[in-house]
Every structure is written in C-alpha cells, then in structure tokens.
Amino acid sequence: MPIRRVYHYPEPVLKQIASPVAAIDEEIRTLAADMAETMYAAPGVGLAAPQVGASKRLIVMDCAPKDQPPQLVVAINPEIVGREGESHEEEGCLSVPGYYASVARSQKVTVRYLDLEGRERTVSTDGLWAICFQHEIDHLDGILFVDHLSPLKRSLFRRKWQKLQAQQEEQL
C-alpha cells in the first residue's frame, strides 16, 4: 500500500466535483487502502480521494482518540442526509498545510454511504466525527475549508498562503 502524494491548494483537482463511484472493484479497494495509509502517515484524521488526485466520491476517516484502537471509516458516495445545530471549531487540512481557521459547521450530522462491501450505512454523529464528515464531503464537492471563510479572512488566507509558499521554495 503506497503512500500517495497529497495535492495542495490551489491544484485544480481540489476544485472539481468528484464523480460517483459506480462499482466497488479492486481499483476502489486499492485506492481506499492507499488513502488510509496516506492519512495515517500524514498524520491526519480524514482524507478525500481528490486530495490524492482521484476525482471520485470516496473518503477515509479515523477520529478515534490516540489512546484508543483505530476506527477507520471508508465511505463511498457519502451524502449528508441530516443536520442539526451549529459548531465553530478550528480546522486544518492536509491540502492546506500549516494553515488553520475556525469554520462554522453543523454540530451533528447524519451521513449515508456505502462501505467497501457495498452495504449501505447510515450514521448519526457529532463532535470531531461530524466535523470530519462535513470537511471530507466538502472535498468531494470541490470545496476547501478556506472557502467557508469570510471574504476578508479568505483574502488574508491567500496572502499568508503566498508567504508560506515563498518560504517553502526558499528552503528548497
């Protein structure tokens, strides 16, 4: 299971709407396994297929506390079917390394998806799991967490991002 390259803002694949997965075949199973390996190595708590250059509706997540066993979720064609409440939590993203911002999200979500065996699952969750589902499903719709920021904060983000990129290039 190779670790895949994580695409960074502003690469075009991150702005595309991902295609539904038509069949859960060996290609999808391999992609899911590679994505999980990539997410754990980063380390991160979630990863969407577009972040590794595959414009498919597939996400992997594991929001288990560090002192507990892994709880990997592989969600194919996930969709949010219910929302409740509001939360504002600081988020980061493997595709926007080094930048964090508070994002308004639903406090609780109900998500329907297919697992790797093709079984339909419906889960209702809150806390980090709910935030992560929303964040990763946004990726499938070509939305990054910075797209949720106010115009002023987005402008500040772009300036800070350009500085971060310039610093990284100097280090190379």
Buried (B, 14 or more C-beta within 10 A) or exposed (E): EEBBEBBBBEBEBBBEEBEEBEEBEEEBEEBBBBBBBBBBEBEBBBBBBBBBEBBBBBBBBBBBEEEEEEEBBBBBBBEBEEBEEEBEBEBBBBBBBEBEBBBEBBBBBBBBBBBBEEEEBEBEBBEBBBBBBBBBBBBBBBBBBBEBBEEEEBEEBEEEBEEBBEEEEEEE
